[in-house]
Amino acid sequence: MFSGVPGMRRYQKRKGPPGTEHGGLVVWWASLCYDIKRRDIAALVAVDPLERIHCDERSNVPVNFICEAHVANKGYTMIQIDTRQLGATGITVPSMGIGVWSWGDTGFWGYGSTHTQEDIGQAYKACLDIGLNFFDTAEVYGGGESERILGECRREDGRPIIIASKFAPLPDRFSARTLMAALDASLERLGVDAIDLYQIHFPFTLIQTDALMDALALAVRAGKVRAVGVSNYSARHMRRAHTRLARHDIPLASNQVQYNLLHRKPEKNGVLSACSELDIALIAYSPLAQGLLTGKYRPGDKTYVPGGPRRFMPAYSARRLRKIEPLLQEMERIAQAHGKTIAQVALNWLLCKDECIIPIPGAKNLRQAQDNAGAVGWRMTAAEMARLDQIG
């Protein structure tokens, strides 16, 4: 649907100057496209005389609108897409990112059998065509293969992306000094000089939080990292990390935790409220609960059987599937009301929950990438949100 359209434009929606109100808003278009020509811009602006060109060269991401401009026949199609901030770093990302754990992972996600590098390449291009250019990976995903594949996709496609990766403080890493060596290895696999967001993968380590934050600060000072974050941190650990980084005048950009309609601990354990209070982005991994919130797995339906280790997980048992069926039925009703899928409702719930939340669903093929895209550009009603909050 979105792939293969040349001349993509990205736009920003802003309040216009006095006297230029158009329905309460004026659209100032930020053109961050490739191979753009002045006459193409003129053709686009001619759609509405109140539109103005505004370039935002800092972020290279869509801010509020995407317009795919097919220069050949001057046909323009727009979908709305919001952006969010990585805390107080000044880095702007799409409101939804893409998690690439499955890229290259054979053990859990079955790379090579359930999906191939060709599938990943199609998904990658579709994500960029849509305007989703924020990708989250880690050194441990596929033993480094996820980073390598992401870097290869980036080189082959050529368009700029925003990359998040992670350092794993494994048991055999006894010192925070090991972070710089691991970072250099990630940079080499990704084929970049700097990573936009570098995160500590988990807090369960012999290395002290202060030492890890000091190491992240060194990485920033060395120009190898633009922003730093944490993952799987409790509110207490996150506050400690935030305080330590402040000594280096470096903001804590994010805390990446599991968050979805079936796993709502961030609402109860203080993580979500702390993120809002401290201006820290909450990056929500497993926003579709590893497929459970797609409607793919239903009680009594043997059409789809989870692959790999998931088939042995209690969450996919008949009893658990029956337990979550009322939630899926309500999500299905909301999806039908908006012309969406159940998965898109699950993602939109997170997008509507709080402005600091950035969900990162996986996309291991073209279909999943396109389905993810349908979660942005709309909002469910307050009543629908309330019903899901009550049932979930």
C-alpha positions in Angstrom: 0.0 0.0 0.0 2.8 2.5 0.9 5.8 0.9 -0.7 7.3 1.9 -4.0 6.0 5.5 -3.9 8.8 7.9 -4.9 9.3 11.4 -3.6 8.1 10.9 0.0 7.5 14.1 1.8 7.4 14.7 5.6 5.5 17.5 7.0 5.0 19.4 10.3 1.7 20.7 11.6 2.1 24.0 13.5 0.2 27.0 14.6 0.4 29.6 11.8 1.2 33.3 12.3 -1.7 35.8 12.9 -4.0 36.1 9.9 -3.2 32.7 8.5 -5.7 30.6 10.4 -7.3 27.8 8.4 -9.8 25.9 10.4 -7.9 26.8 13.5 -4.6 25.5 12.1 -2.3 26.1 9.3 -0.2 23.4 7.9 3.4 24.3 7.5 4.9 21.5 5.4 8.4 20.3 6.4 10.0 18.8 3.3 12.6 16.3 4.3 12.3 14.2 1.2 14.8 12.7 -1.2 15.5 13.8 -4.8 13.1 16.7 -4.4 12.9 19.5 -6.9 11.6 23.0 -6.5 8.9 22.5 -9.0 7.6 19.5 -7.1 7.4 21.6 -3.9 5.6 24.3 -5.8 3.1 21.8 -7.1 2.5 20.6 -3.5 2.1 24.1 -2.1 -0.3 25.0 -4.8 -2.8 22.6 -3.2 -3.6 25.3 -0.7 -2.2 28.9 -0.7 -2.1 28.9 3.1 0.5 26.1 3.2 4.1 27.0 3.7 7.4 25.0 3.4 9.2 24.5 6.7 12.3 22.3 6.8 13.4 20.5 10.0 16.8 19.1 9.2 17.6 18.1 12.7 15.5 15.1 13.2 14.8 13.7 9.7 11.5 12.3 10.9 7.9 13.0 10.1 6.5 15.4 12.7 2.7 15.3 12.2 1.9 14.4 8.7 3.3 12.3 5.9 2.4 13.0 2.3 3.6 10.5 -0.2 4.1 12.5 -3.4 3.9 10.6 -6.6 5.7 13.1 -8.8 5.0 11.2 -12.0 1.2 12.0 -11.9 1.1 14.6 -9.1 -1.1 12.5 -7.0 -0.8 13.2 -3.2 -2.1 10.9 -0.4 -1.7 11.9 3.2 -1.9 9.9 6.4 -1.4 11.6 9.8 1.5 10.6 12.0 2.5 12.1 15.3 6.0 12.4 16.9 7.3 12.1 20.4 10.4 13.3 22.3 13.1 11.1 23.7 12.8 12.7 27.1 14.6 16.1 27.4 17.3 15.2 24.8 15.8 17.2 21.9 15.6 14.1 19.8 12.3 13.7 18.0 11.1 10.2 16.9 7.9 8.9 15.3 5.2 8.1 17.9 5.8 4.5 17.2 9.1 2.7 16.6 9.9 -0.8 15.4 11.5 -3.5 17.5 13.8 -5.8 15.6 14.5 -8.6 18.1 13.2 -11.1 15.6 15.7 -9.9 12.9 18.3 -12.7 12.9 17.0 -14.5 16.0 16.7 -18.2 15.3 16.1 -19.5 18.8 12.9 -17.7 19.8 11.6 -16.1 16.6 12.7 -18.7 14.1 14.6 -16.5 11.7 15.4 -18.5 8.5 12.2 -20.5 8.7 9.3 -18.2 9.7 10.9 -15.2 8.0 14.0 -14.5 5.9 16.3 -11.5 5.2 14.2 -10.8 2.1 11.1 -10.5 4.3 12.9 -8.2 6.7 14.1 -6.0 3.8 10.6 -5.6 2.6 9.4 -4.7 6.1 12.2 -2.2 6.5 11.4 -0.4 3.3 7.7 -0.3 4.1 8.4 1.2 7.5 10.5 4.0 6.0 7.9 4.6 3.3 5.3 5.0 6.0 7.5 7.3 8.0 8.4 4.9 10.9 12.2 5.3 11.0 13.0 4.6 14.7 14.4 1.1 15.1 15.3 -0.6 18.4 17.8 -3.4 18.5 20.4 -4.9 21.0 23.8 -6.6 20.9 22.2 -9.8 22.3 19.5 -10.1 19.7 20.4 -13.0 17.5 23.9 -12.8 18.9 24.5 -9.5 17.1 22.7 -10.5 13.9 19.9 -8.1 14.5 22.3 -5.2 14.6 24.1 -6.5 11.5 20.9 -6.9 9.5 19.6 -3.5 10.5 22.9 -1.9 9.5 22.8 -3.8 6.1 19.2 -2.6 5.5 20.3 1.0 6.3 23.2 0.9 3.9 21.2 -0.7 1.0 18.3 1.7 1.4 20.3 4.9 2.0 17.6 6.8 3.9 18.4 8.2 7.4 17.1 6.3 10.4 17.2 6.6 14.2 18.8 3.7 15.9 18.5 2.5 19.5 20.6 -0.3 20.8 21.5 -1.8 24.2 24.4 -2.9 26.3 23.9 -6.1 28.2 25.7 -6.1 31.6 26.1 -9.9 31.5 27.5 -11.9 34.4 31.0 -12.1 32.8 31.2 -8.4 32.5 32.5 -7.3 35.9 33.3 -3.7 35.1 31.5 -0.8 33.5 34.6 -0.4 31.4 33.4 -3.3 29.2 30.6 -1.0 27.9 32.9 0.9 25.5 34.2 -2.3 23.9 30.7 -3.5 23.5 29.6 -0.2 22.1 32.4 -0.2 19.5 31.3 -3.7 18.4 27.7 -2.6 18.0 28.9 0.5 16.0 30.8 -1.8 13.7 27.9 -4.2 13.2 25.5 -1.3 12.5 28.0 0.5 10.3 27.5 3.8 11.9 29.7 6.3 13.8 27.2 7.0 16.6 24.1 5.4 18.0 21.2 7.7 18.6 20.0 6.0 21.8 22.2 3.6 23.8 20.5 1.8 26.7 21.5 -0.4 29.5 19.5 -3.6 28.8 18.7 -4.6 32.4 19.6 -3.6 35.9 20.3 -7.1 37.2 24.1 -7.0 37.3 27.1 -6.8 39.7 28.0 -3.5 38.2 26.7 -0.5 40.1 24.1 1.8 38.6 26.4 4.8 39.1 29.3 3.2 37.3 27.1 2.3 34.3 25.7 5.8 34.1 29.2 7.2 34.2 30.2 4.9 31.4 27.2 6.1 29.3 28.3 9.6 30.0 31.8 8.8 28.7 30.2 7.4 25.5 28.3 10.6 25.0 31.4 12.7 25.5 33.2 10.5 23.0 30.6 11.3 20.4 29.7 7.6 20.0 26.2 8.1 21.5 23.6 10.9 21.1 21.4 10.0 24.0 21.2 7.3 26.7 18.5 5.3 28.3 17.8 2.2 30.5 15.6 -0.8 30.1 13.6 -3.0 32.5 14.4 -0.5 35.3 12.1 -0.1 38.3 11.0 3.4 39.2 13.6 3.5 42.0 16.5 2.3 39.7 15.4 4.8 37.1 15.4 7.7 39.5 18.9 6.7 40.6 20.1 6.6 37.0 18.4 10.0 36.3 20.1 11.6 39.3 23.6 10.2 38.4 23.4 11.3 34.7 22.3 14.8 35.9 25.8 15.1 37.5 27.1 14.9 33.9 24.4 17.3 32.6 23.0 14.5 30.5 19.3 13.7 30.6 18.0 10.2 30.9 16.1 9.8 27.6 14.1 6.6 28.2 13.2 3.5 30.1 12.2 0.6 28.0 9.8 -1.8 29.7 7.1 -4.3 28.8 3.8 -2.6 28.6 0.6 -3.7 26.9 -3.1 -4.3 27.7 -2.2 -7.7 29.3 0.8 -6.4 31.2 0.1 -3.1 32.9 2.6 -3.1 35.7 4.1 0.3 34.6 0.8 1.9 35.7 1.0 0.3 39.2 4.7 0.1 40.0 5.4 3.8 39.5 7.4 3.6 36.3 4.8 5.4 34.1 4.2 8.2 36.6 8.0 8.6 37.2 8.5 8.9 33.4 5.9 11.6 33.2 7.3 13.4 36.2 11.0 13.3 35.1 10.4 13.9 31.4 11.6 10.4 30.4 10.1 8.5 27.4 8.6 5.1 28.2 9.5 2.8 25.3 6.9 0.0 25.4 8.3 -3.4 24.2 6.0 -6.3 23.5 3.1 -4.0 22.9 1.2 -6.8 21.2 2.1 -9.3 24.0 4.1 -11.4 21.5 1.0 -11.9 19.3 -1.6 -12.5 22.0 -3.1 -9.0 21.3 -3.4 -9.5 17.5 -6.4 -11.8 17.7 -4.4 -14.5 16.0 -4.7 -16.9 18.9 -8.2 -17.6 20.0 -9.7 -20.4 22.2 -10.7 -23.4 20.1 -9.1 -22.1 17.0 -6.1 -24.2 15.8 -5.5 -22.2 12.7 -2.4 -20.6 14.2 0.0 -22.3 16.6 2.7 -20.2 18.1 6.2 -21.2 17.0 9.4 -21.8 19.0 9.4 -21.6 22.8 6.1 -19.8 22.8 4.1 -22.9 22.1 5.2 -24.1 25.6 4.4 -20.9 27.4 1.4 -20.9 29.7 0.1 -17.6 28.2 -0.9 -19.6 25.0 -2.7 -22.4 26.9 -6.4 -22.9 26.2 -7.2 -21.7 29.7 -5.3 -18.4 29.4 -6.7 -17.8 25.9 -10.3 -18.2 27.3 -9.4 -15.7 30.1 -8.4 -13.0 27.6 -11.2 -13.6 25.1 -13.5 -10.9 26.6 -10.8 -8.3 26.1 -10.2 -9.5 22.5 -13.9 -9.3 21.8 -14.1 -5.7 23.0 -11.0 -4.9 21.0 -12.7 -6.4 18.0 -15.8 -4.3 18.4 -13.6 -1.1 18.6 -11.6 -2.3 15.6 -14.8 -2.7 13.5 -16.0 0.7 14.5 -12.9 2.4 13.2 -12.1 0.1 10.3 -9.0 -1.2 12.1 -7.5 -4.5 13.2 -7.3 -5.8 16.7 -3.5 -5.3 16.7 -4.0 -1.7 15.6 -6.4 -1.1 18.5 -3.8 -2.6 21.0 -1.1 -0.2 19.7 -3.5 2.8 19.6 -4.4 2.2 23.2 -0.8 2.7 24.2 -0.5 5.8 21.9 -3.5 7.3 23.5 -2.5 6.3 27.1 0.2 8.9 27.6 2.3 11.2 25.4 5.5 9.8 26.9 4.8 6.3 25.6 6.5 5.0 22.4 5.4 1.5 21.5 7.8 -0.6 19.5 6.0 -3.5 17.8 8.0 -6.0 15.8 7.8 -6.2 12.0 9.4 -9.3 10.5 7.6 -9.1 7.1 5.7 -6.6 4.9 2.3 -7.5 6.2 3.2 -6.8 9.8 4.9 -3.5 8.9 1.8 -2.3 7.1 -0.5 -3.5 9.9 1.6 -1.5 12.4 1.1 1.6 10.3 -2.6 1.4 10.8 -2.2 2.1 14.5 -1.2 5.7 13.9 -3.2 8.7 12.6 -6.3 8.1 14.6 -7.5 8.0 18.2 -10.1 5.8 19.9 -12.7 7.6 22.0 -12.4 8.2 25.7 -15.3 5.7 26.2 -13.5 3.0 24.3 -10.3 3.7 26.3 -12.3 3.3 29.5 -13.8 0.0 28.4 -10.4 -1.4 27.6 -8.9 -0.1 30.9 -11.7 -1.8 32.8 -11.5 -5.2 31.0 -7.7 -5.3 30.5 
